[in-house]
Amino acid sequence: MESWAASYDALLRDAAVALTAAGIDNARFEARLMLAHAAGVRIEWLVAHGSDPAPPAVAETLRELTARRVRREPMAYIVGEREFWGLPFKVSPAVLVPRPDSETLIEAALALMPDRTTPWRILDLGVGSGCLLLTLLHEFPRARGVGMDASAAALAVTTANAEALGIASRLRLIEGDWRQPGWVERLGGPFDLLVSNPPYVETAAIAGLMPDVARFEPHLALDGGPDGLVAYRAIAGEASRLVVPGGRVLIEAGEGQAPEISAILSGAGFVPGRFWQDLGGIDRVIPATH
């Protein structure tokens, strides 16, 4: 059958075959996501109309998307969106792709700060797509937040997500870099809660990450320096100026890093709590109280 007459099911099958050959896991699921994106329809519609002939433009777009995925570009960049905590977040190559592991930080915040009506003041250092800060503002409807990022392009993504979620009025964004002097003074505060998912990959290890990450995700958001802990030292060194007495820090860690990060926070005058594990059993979030 010529491509101009191919059904949606046939396009789906061909895309899935190409992804499988490239070693992509969940190839049929990803092929269906790309086909729905190319056609501008919901997956449920594809299931019901699989035998319908697809317009040639849909077939061409799907071929282009499939070629990008075969080169291991992350699916979230291809479709421009990733769900986090049940909310849709726009993403671009300027930001890390939100990961389910990071939802552990949201779980910790809601458990440790159970009053949803308090007007908390929340700071997110390295805000990226905004998935952490904006989710917290969504869950705490009276809270206000400040997000800092070194990338103007990342802040543009955060802004778009805040507007789409209807919480831009409670958000202030600042372009700043904790590697440069004077960044703390620009943030205001102090805050009731400081959250961060900082870069934590050792510089020498980045090249060995999965190609989806190493080739496409922003190295500025990955590179944690020679031992992966440079950002934690920078944040901890100023955290006492940023967090009110009795306030909290919730910071995400890479595998095996939690004890060292806990010691860094302790040395900065914070009292670490028990680590929060992600679904894989990894100590993912370190809570600490000022």
Secondary structure as UniProt FT lines:
FT   HELIX           3..5
FT   HELIX           8..21
FT   TURN            22..23
FT   TURN            25..26
FT   HELIX           27..39
FT   HELIX           43..48
FT   TURN            49..51
FT   HELIX           56..70
FT   TURN            71..72
FT   HELIX           75..79
FT   STRAND          81..84
FT   TURN            85..86
FT   STRAND          87..90
FT   TURN            93..94
FT   HELIX           100..102
FT   HELIX           103..112
FT   TURN            116..117
FT   STRAND          121..125
FT   TURN            128..129
FT   HELIX           131..139
FT   TURN            141..142
FT   STRAND          144..149
FT   HELIX           152..165
FT   HELIX           168..170
FT   STRAND          171..175
FT   TURN            178..179
FT   TURN            181..183
FT   HELIX           184..186
FT   STRAND          191..196
FT   HELIX           203..208
FT   HELIX           211..214
FT   TURN            215..216
FT   HELIX           219..221
FT   TURN            226..227
FT   HELIX           230..242
FT   STRAND          243..252
FT   TURN            255..256
FT   HELIX           258..267
FT   TURN            268..269
FT   STRAND          271..272
FT   STRAND          276..277
FT   TURN            279..280
FT   STRAND          283..289
//
